[in-house]
Structure formats: C-alpha cells, structure tokens
Amino acid sequence: HTRSRGRGWIQIQLLPPYIYLNLPAGKSTLLYKLKYNEDFYTVPTVEFNVEMIEAKKNRDKITLTVWDVGGQIKMRAHWRNFYQDTAGIVFIVDSSDIKRLDEAKSVLEQTLKSDHLRGLPMVVLANTQDIVGAAMVTEITEQFNLIKSCSYQDWFIQPCSALTGAGLVDGFRRVAHLVKMTPENNNIKET
C-alpha cells in the first residue's frame, strides 16, 4: 500500500499519489482532451473540476484523478490549501502567450518555494505548441532558468497541445515515472 499524496491547480492522482497543474494555460482543455479525446472549448475555471482519466500509450496506461483548480489571480491564494502531501508537479505554460511567460515564470518560482513542494519531481507542459510563434521548449527552459531553479528536483519539459492532444500522454507518463522513481514512492506500479 502506498501513501496518498495530494495537491492543487490540476491535481492528479496516479493511483495513489497526486500531481497538479497551474495558471490559465489550457488546463481544462487539456483535462478534457485526455479524458474524452475530443476538443472542448471551456470558460475559465472559477472553482475546480474533478475527473478520473486514463492516459494510455500502446498497451500501458496510468489512471489519474485530476483536480483542475482555477488559475485566476484571486484563486492563487487558495492553491496552498492543496499543497500538503503532493507527490509531484505538472506545471502548464501557455507557450503561445509570450507576454505572460514572465508571469508564469514568477508563479512557478513562488510555487516551488513552498516547503510542501520543494524537491518534488516536476514536468512542465509547454502547451499550445500547435500555434505558430509559440515559444519552443529550449526558449522556455532558458527563460524560466529551469536548469538552475530546478537543480534540487527531477524535472522535464514536454511540448504539447491541449487542442490536438500531441505530447499530453507522454508528459503525464513522464511525471508518473519521475514520481515512481522517488524513494518514498518506488513501490508504485504503472498498469
């Protein structure tokens, strides 16, 4: 039996452990693309959505309980209520919104200062890669200074598109793998 761990923006439970996502960057669209493999056009999440999803690749699958918590400024004060017992982090960046990348970087830096999140494995999903002019993974890595700011944790940046579904399953499988490899979670099995 593995300990449950839990957290917030989009909070994802990998059989027991939880993982979560961030800012207004396509979280709900991403969630429903993973769950239904259909295009959903959503309005900003005011409070939260909860869904059970399976992310499949070939014959392998991971089962996730996802908590999609609003990313508006007024909701950010409540994120810390979801931090305790988190196993890993999924942080979504709208890579086509070049003007807000500095804000996303600042939010990530602030978030990673939490005692509950420090050192946890993290996947950054560089969303909206299907849009011409979107920042590339290398640009986001440099602008967010991920090599330095994440030097005390395992991390990975995954290009993706919530609209087309490209890279989504790979990103969630990667974070599941990183969580599974942490010493306190090394008995988690992917099904």
BAFI-3210 file (N, C-alpha, C; in Angstrom, 3 decimals, decimal comma, padded with zeros to 6 digits):
// residues 191
n [1|2|3|4|5|6|7|8|9|10|11|12|13|14|15|16|17|18|19|20|21|22|23|24|25|26|27|28|29|30|31|32|33|34|35|36|37|38|39|40|41|42|43|44|45|46|47|48|49|50|51|52|53|54|55|56|57|58|59|60|61|62|63|64|65|66|67|68|69|70|71|72|73|74|75|76|77|78|79|80|81|82|83|84|85|86|87|88|89|90|91|92|93|94|95|96|97|98|99|100|101|102|103|104|105|106|107|108|109|110|111|112|113|114|115|116|117|118|119|120|121|122|123|124|125|126|127|128|129|130|131|132|133|134|135|136|137|138|139|140|141|142|143|144|145|146|147|148|149|150|151|152|153|154|155|156|157|158|159|160|161|162|163|164|165|166|167|168|169|170|171|172|173|174|175|176|177|178|179|180|181|182|183|184|185|186|187|188|189|190|191]
n.u [000,849|000,555|001,372|-001,056|-000,847|-001,340|-002,409|-002,896|-003,594|-004,255|-004,848|-003,515|-004,061|-002,051|-002,804|-002,106|-000,555|-000,684|-000,704|-000,257|-001,446|-001,244|-001,706|-003,897|-003,780|-004,724|-005,593|-008,118|-009,006|-006,950|-007,337|-009,880|-009,327|-007,551|-009,294|-011,594|-010,667|-011,493|-012,236|-012,669|-014,038|-013,563|-014,647|-013,016|-011,985|-013,757|-013,899|-013,253|-012,710|-013,230|-011,997|-011,801|-009,325|-007,785|-004,604|-003,366|-000,867|000,154|-000,035|000,138|-001,063|-001,905|-003,704|-005,534|-006,627|-007,925|-007,724|-008,783|-008,025|-008,996|-007,032|-006,942|-005,931|-007,226|-007,789|-005,350|-004,395|-005,568|-004,345|-002,322|-003,703|-003,902|-001,414|-000,164|001,215|001,763|002,899|004,173|004,671|002,855|003,226|001,654|002,341|001,321|002,611|002,275|001,498|003,343|003,701|002,930|004,740|006,745|005,190|004,206|006,621|007,321|005,193|005,688|008,241|007,563|005,765|007,387|008,799|007,406|007,366|006,117|006,327|008,908|011,618|010,163|009,439|008,976|007,060|007,036|004,586|004,702|002,406|000,213|001,810|001,052|000,496|001,551|004,519|004,706|006,586|009,476|010,512|013,206|013,501|011,689|012,806|015,219|014,256|012,774|014,787|015,226|017,170|018,765|016,826|015,493|017,321|017,362|015,586|014,039|013,205|011,371|010,701|007,954|006,851|003,578|000,108|-002,961|-005,147|-004,771|-003,870|-001,326|001,620|000,548|-000,100|002,475|003,725|002,338|002,886|005,605|005,815|004,602|006,468|008,708|007,718|007,331|009,949|010,985|012,288|010,336|008,150|008,707|007,438|005,202|003,217|002,913|000,103]
n.v [-001,186|002,180|005,474|008,067|011,155|014,662|017,566|020,657|022,878|021,747|018,784|015,665|012,297|009,601|006,593|005,940|008,509|012,131|014,733|017,970|020,900|024,284|027,980|030,022|028,355|026,535|024,334|023,071|022,447|020,713|018,692|017,651|016,829|014,729|013,028|012,540|012,576|014,496|017,717|020,397|023,431|025,701|027,696|030,005|028,321|028,691|027,709|024,627|021,586|018,054|015,026|011,592|009,995|008,039|007,645|006,471|004,642|002,797|-000,414|000,232|001,955|004,741|005,614|008,404|010,757|013,825|017,108|020,117|023,239|026,621|029,173|031,922|035,119|035,706|033,138|032,003|032,411|030,385|028,073|027,029|025,546|023,093|021,958|020,230|017,002|016,397|014,548|015,056|017,490|019,016|021,502|023,830|025,728|028,347|028,450|030,025|032,481|034,815|037,239|036,697|034,928|035,692|036,194|033,604|032,318|033,637|032,811|030,049|030,018|031,116|029,189|026,903|027,507|026,672|024,729|022,247|021,521|021,675|020,233|018,194|015,927|017,247|018,070|020,251|021,341|022,497|024,032|024,624|024,291|023,931|026,335|028,871|030,643|030,133|029,848|027,868|024,742|024,898|027,676|028,280|026,773|028,182|030,854|030,455|029,640|026,967|024,982|025,951|026,805|024,470|022,733|021,093|019,064|016,422|017,017|017,754|019,006|019,134|019,402|020,220|019,997|020,970|021,136|019,478|017,196|016,232|015,105|015,064|012,623|011,568|013,490|013,160|010,497|010,707|012,285|010,521|008,465|009,816|010,393|007,806|006,973|008,287|007,832|007,426|006,611|004,398|001,969|002,190|001,117|001,139|000,503]
n.w [000,000|-000,847|000,247|000,087|-001,617|-001,978|-003,966|-005,698|-008,497|-011,219|-009,986|-009,787|-009,399|-009,301|-009,363|-006,207|-005,675|-005,907|-008,370|-009,854|-011,729|-013,202|-013,591|-015,862|-018,628|-020,393|-018,941|-018,385|-020,974|-021,696|-019,775|-020,521|-023,099|-022,607|-021,165|-022,835|-025,428|-027,224|-028,680|-026,519|-025,794|-023,359|-020,540|-018,287|-015,338|-012,419|-009,777|-009,216|-011,098|-011,140|-012,329|-013,351|-015,181|-017,797|-019,033|-021,878|-023,625|-026,199|-024,945|-022,335|-019,430|-017,324|-014,443|-013,440|-011,033|-011,437|-010,357|-011,308|-010,714|-010,541|-012,183|-011,972|-010,659|-008,166|-007,271|-006,770|-004,195|-002,817|-003,638|-002,006|-000,168|-001,263|-001,299|000,643|001,121|-001,571|-004,417|-006,828|-009,468|-012,092|-014,313|-016,258|-019,118|-021,166|-024,054|-026,262|-025,437|-025,249|-023,911|-021,313|-020,262|-018,447|-016,179|-015,716|-015,165|-012,772|-011,113|-011,039|-009,793|-007,275|-006,380|-006,171|-003,914|-001,732|001,216|001,109|-001,533|-002,381|-004,007|-005,214|-007,943|-011,256|-014,138|-016,791|-018,869|-022,002|-023,398|-026,230|-028,496|-031,077|-032,201|-034,351|-033,779|-031,098|-028,080|-028,056|-026,549|-025,711|-025,471|-023,412|-021,344|-021,009|-020,489|-018,147|-016,573|-015,833|-015,425|-013,349|-011,388|-010,833|-009,786|-007,569|-007,902|-009,818|-013,163|-016,168|-019,416|-021,531|-024,795|-025,949|-027,003|-025,995|-027,585|-029,881|-028,658|-028,840|-027,304|-024,702|-023,275|-023,141|-021,491|-019,036|-018,497|-018,136|-015,782|-014,032|-014,069|-012,971|-010,397|-009,469|-009,277|-007,077|-003,789|-001,661|-003,082|-004,623|-004,876|-006,404|-009,060|-012,599|-014,627]
ca.u [000,000|001,349|000,763|-001,671|-000,263|-002,303|-002,136|-003,717|-004,162|-004,869|-004,257|-003,669|-003,731|-001,526|-003,226|-002,296|-000,046|-001,332|000,140|-001,176|-001,074|-001,212|-002,186|-004,773|-002,882|-005,330|-005,720|-009,394|-008,976|-006,031|-008,001|-010,952|-008,703|-007,067|-010,403|-012,536|-010,005|-012,306|-011,985|-013,603|-013,738|-014,010|-014,554|-012,093|-012,478|-013,953|-013,501|-012,470|-013,327|-012,566|-012,257|-010,953|-008,923|-006,732|-003,687|-002,889|000,107|000,266|-000,823|000,343|-001,930|-001,862|-005,008|-005,338|-007,727|-007,444|-008,398|-008,480|-008,373|-008,874|-005,723|-007,023|-005,182|-007,958|-007,762|-003,983|-004,231|-006,106|-003,550|-001,550|-004,571|-003,779|-000,003|000,296|001,267|001,884|003,964|004,858|004,071|002,729|003,036|001,327|002,691|000,788|003,822|001,939|001,230|004,706|003,648|002,675|005,745|007,400|004,250|004,213|007,897|007,217|004,278|006,399|009,267|006,890|005,183|008,447|009,323|006,614|008,010|005,444|006,607|010,346|012,305|009,307|009,607|008,088|007,017|006,468|003,946|004,742|001,161|-000,064|002,885|000,439|000,287|002,732|005,108|004,802|007,951|009,940|010,925|014,510|013,293|011,038|013,822|016,133|013,563|012,390|016,018|014,865|018,350|019,165|015,734|015,035|018,518|017,168|014,486|013,980|012,237|011,348|009,773|007,305|005,998|002,273|-001,032|-004,224|-006,138|-004,571|-003,525|000,083|002,516|-000,104|000,110|003,909|004,017|001,819|003,646|006,917|005,717|004,328|007,758|009,536|007,163|007,586|011,374|011,385|012,405|009,123|007,096|009,249|006,631|004,054|003,280|002,081|-000,661]
ca.v [000,000|003,396|006,653|009,061|012,479|015,490|018,955|021,525|023,568|020,491|017,820|014,397|011,155|008,465|005,529|006,797|009,866|013,213|015,687|019,040|021,883|025,704|029,174|029,873|027,981|025,427|023,166|022,363|021,888|019,582|017,656|017,007|016,138|013,455|012,170|012,172|012,672|015,381|019,137|021,090|024,843|025,897|029,024|029,906|027,588|029,607|026,990|023,466|020,421|016,803|013,971|010,392|009,756|007,070|008,069|005,227|004,658|001,397|-001,230|000,737|003,059|005,240|006,118|009,676|011,580|015,165|018,274|021,301|024,373|027,879|029,811|033,374|035,694|035,568|031,729|031,576|032,414|029,122|026,935|026,422|024,591|021,813|021,585|019,194|015,608|016,266|013,646|015,610|018,698|019,271|022,945|024,118|027,048|028,680|028,883|030,988|033,767|035,278|038,358|036,216|033,949|036,173|035,959|032,159|032,028|034,139|031,928|028,788|030,253|031,283|027,897|025,970|027,886|026,029|023,588|021,017|021,213|021,752|018,987|017,191|015,819|018,163|018,157|021,475|021,113|023,681|023,894|025,419|024,166|023,902|027,711|029,496|031,669|029,702|029,661|026,484|024,162|025,456|029,064|028,258|026,281|029,294|031,988|030,067|029,260|025,697|024,212|026,446|026,858|023,104|021,914|020,178|018,151|015,877|017,763|017,517|019,893|018,380|020,171|019,584|020,788|020,509|021,093|018,291|016,054|015,872|015,220|015,038|011,332|011,471|014,336|012,553|009,268|011,124|012,667|009,282|007,779|010,559|010,176|006,408|006,802|008,882|006,739|007,122|006,132|003,444|000,753|002,465|000,372|001,584|-000,647]
ca.w [000,000|-000,979|000,861|-000,784|-001,519|-002,678|-004,274|-006,407|-009,669|-011,650|-009,062|-010,470|-008,561|-010,049|-008,474|-005,060|-005,483|-006,640|-009,084|-010,217|-012,740|-012,865|-014,312|-017,036|-019,726|-021,119|-018,065|-018,573|-022,329|-021,609|-018,987|-021,285|-024,234|-022,070|-020,742|-023,894|-026,724|-028,058|-028,460|-025,645|-025,597|-021,981|-019,930|-017,152|-014,173|-011,295|-008,572|-009,618|-011,738|-010,769|-013,310|-013,404|-016,562|-018,079|-020,081|-022,477|-024,705|-026,576|-024,013|-020,979|-019,034|-015,959|-014,032|-012,771|-010,547|-011,756|-009,788|-012,109|-009,858|-011,276|-012,169|-011,891|-009,536|-006,899|-006,858|-006,441|-002,736|-002,299|-004,099|-000,907|000,521|-001,953|-001,384|001,566|000,679|-003,020|-004,853|-007,983|-010,021|-013,523|-014,459|-017,653|-019,622|-022,488|-024,747|-027,315|-024,793|-024,971|-022,964|-019,945|-019,840|-017,225|-015,079|-015,453|-014,501|-011,405|-010,386|-010,805|-008,779|-005,987|-006,022|-005,791|-002,598|-000,684|001,868|000,694|-002,940|-002,633|-004,337|-005,863|-009,390|-011,964|-015,591|-017,341|-020,162|-022,862|-024,150|-027,435|-029,473|-032,402|-032,645|-034,950|-032,942|-029,700|-027,582|-028,112|-025,270|-025,322|-025,054|-022,095|-020,406|-020,735|-019,875|-016,789|-015,885|-015,197|-015,017|-012,028|-010,406|-010,526|-009,584|-006,447|-008,184|-011,162|-013,946|-017,607|-020,114|-022,605|-025,702|-026,095|-027,455|-025,420|-028,655|-030,724|-027,814|-029,027|-026,162|-023,386|-022,601|-022,847|-020,337|-017,810|-018,253|-017,630|-014,375|-013,289|-013,941|-012,019|-009,055|-009,115|-009,008|-005,805|-002,815|-000,894|-003,982|-005,584|-004,996|-007,273|-010,323|-013,708|-015,111]
c.u [000,882|000,628|000,117|-000,980|-001,161|-001,904|-003,033|-003,899|-004,931|-004,128|-004,526|-003,231|-003,299|-001,723|-003,106|-001,773|-000,735|-000,286|-000,777|-000,594|-001,444|-002,011|-003,227|-003,905|-003,432|-005,542|-006,985|-009,465|-008,103|-006,686|-009,035|-010,431|-008,186|-008,220|-011,236|-011,922|-010,868|-011,932|-013,079|-013,146|-014,373|-013,974|-013,592|-012,749|-012,557|-013,528|-012,639|-013,354|-012,562|-012,969|-011,320|-010,609|-007,906|-005,904|-003,038|-001,847|000,441|-000,602|-000,707|-000,634|-001,603|-003,246|-004,787|-006,652|-007,237|-008,337|-007,904|-008,969|-008,071|-007,527|-005,758|-006,322|-005,909|-007,969|-006,388|-003,727|-004,700|-005,271|-002,847|-002,379|-004,468|-002,353|000,391|000,192|001,292|003,059|004,763|004,057|004,001|002,378|002,805|001,679|002,011|001,942|003,535|001,657|002,553|004,709|003,464|003,711|006,467|006,502|004,229|005,497|007,830|006,315|004,965|007,446|008,651|006,349|006,249|009,095|008,568|007,368|007,418|005,826|008,091|010,928|011,451|009,597|008,564|008,203|006,364|005,884|003,936|003,576|001,123|001,088|002,357|000,227|001,602|003,219|005,196|006,269|008,294|010,390|012,249|014,380|012,663|012,024|014,768|015,429|013,169|013,604|015,835|016,076|018,802|018,023|015,220|016,207|018,371|016,016|014,639|012,911|012,402|010,386|009,275|006,510|004,670|001,257|-002,292|-005,282|-006,009|-004,305|-002,066|000,877|001,873|000,166|001,579|004,280|003,551|002,510|005,019|006,826|005,405|005,624|008,638|009,047|007,493|009,041|011,822|011,355|011,114|007,997|007,560|008,498|005,356|004,255|002,406|001,376|-000,785]
c.v [001,232|004,563|007,530|010,390|013,400|016,934|019,509|022,128|022,593|019,486|016,456|013,269|010,012|007,246|006,056|008,226|010,906|014,093|016,800|020,032|023,300|026,715|028,959|029,586|026,806|024,193|022,371|021,727|020,641|018,410|016,915|016,344|014,776|012,503|011,656|012,113|013,448|016,821|019,723|022,536|025,227|027,375|028,892|029,211|028,542|028,946|025,794|022,458|019,197|015,740|012,794|010,177|008,631|007,623|006,806|005,511|003,209|000,571|-000,757|001,862|003,481|005,808|007,343|010,218|013,012|016,221|019,482|022,509|025,665|028,557|031,324|033,867|035,483|034,127|031,294|031,545|031,101|027,910|026,238|025,426|023,195|021,260|020,377|017,812|015,414|015,362|014,210|016,757|018,604|020,743|023,241|025,558|027,223|029,276|029,836|032,376|034,341|036,373|037,895|035,198|034,395|035,974|034,478|031,752|032,444|033,244|030,600|028,960|030,366|029,949|026,940|026,323|027,223|024,838|022,266|020,590|021,148|020,364|017,933|017,112|016,678|017,982|019,485|021,111|022,432|023,572|024,857|025,403|024,103|025,302|028,290|030,619|031,306|029,535|028,177|026,043|024,757|026,896|029,129|027,795|027,409|030,431|031,695|029,673|027,935|024,908|024,643|026,335|025,478|022,171|020,909|019,213|017,591|016,640|017,424|018,525|019,185|019,335|019,451|020,546|020,199|020,369|019,833|017,033|015,643|016,116|015,098|013,746|011,176|012,294|013,724|011,229|009,621|011,497|011,447|008,520|008,490|010,372|008,772|006,195|007,462|007,800|006,411|006,573|004,998|002,124|000,988|001,720|001,052|000,359|-000,621]
c.w [000,000|-000,335|-000,197|-000,548|-002,323|-002,874|-005,329|-007,695|-010,521|-010,792|-009,660|-009,565|-009,462|-009,181|-007,050|-005,177|-006,364|-007,294|-009,546|-011,193|-012,333|-013,695|-015,407|-018,261|-020,512|-020,272|-018,325|-019,954|-022,353|-020,884|-019,827|-022,555|-023,770|-021,755|-021,913|-025,292|-027,724|-027,739|-027,583|-025,554|-024,271|-021,602|-018,747|-015,951|-012,986|-009,991|-008,958|-010,342|-011,256|-011,777|-013,069|-014,873|-016,623|-019,221|-020,630|-023,545|-024,991|-025,622|-022,577|-020,683|-017,608|-015,663|-013,155|-012,235|-010,656|-011,112|-010,562|-011,320|-010,611|-011,098|-012,095|-010,627|-008,209|-006,392|-006,358|-004,940|-002,123|-002,712|-002,952|-000,103|-000,081|-001,916|-000,545|000,937|-000,833|-003,375|-006,016|-008,562|-011,536|-013,638|-015,929|-017,981|-020,975|-023,276|-025,899|-026,740|-024,294|-023,897|-021,521|-019,466|-018,572|-016,007|-014,706|-014,733|-013,034|-010,553|-010,073|-009,711|-007,386|-005,481|-005,503|-004,454|-001,454|-000,106|001,401|-000,721|-003,258|-002,893|-005,018|-007,356|-010,106|-013,473|-015,942|-018,698|-020,916|-023,833|-025,338|-028,438|-030,905|-032,973|-033,151|-034,040|-031,472|-029,319|-027,600|-026,715|-024,804|-024,840|-023,665|-021,028|-020,013|-019,999|-018,432|-015,950|-015,144|-014,709|-013,623|-011,017|-010,014|-010,253|-008,445|-006,666|-009,593|-011,920|-015,422|-018,215|-021,367|-023,498|-025,877|-026,691|-026,846|-026,506|-029,503|-029,906|-027,916|-027,749|-024,792|-022,631|-022,238|-021,616|-019,032|-017,493|-017,666|-016,151|-013,515|-013,055|-012,904|-010,587|-008,582|-008,711|-007,705|-004,731|-002,070|-001,760|-004,890|-005,657|-005,809|-008,581|-011,358|-014,241|-016,613]
res [h|t|r|s|r|g|r|g|w|i|q|i|q|l|l|p|p|y|i|y|l|n|l|p|a|g|k|s|t|l|l|y|k|l|k|y|n|e|d|f|y|t|v|p|t|v|e|f|n|v|e|m|i|e|a|k|k|n|r|d|k|i|t|l|t|v|w|d|v|g|g|q|i|k|m|r|a|h|w|r|n|f|y|q|d|t|a|g|i|v|f|i|v|d|s|s|d|i|k|r|l|d|e|a|k|s|v|l|e|q|t|l|k|s|d|h|l|r|g|l|p|m|v|v|l|a|n|t|q|d|i|v|g|a|a|m|v|t|e|i|t|e|q|f|n|l|i|k|s|c|s|y|q|d|w|f|i|q|p|c|s|a|l|t|g|a|g|l|v|d|g|f|r|r|v|a|h|l|v|k|m|t|p|e|n|n|n|i|k|e|t]
***
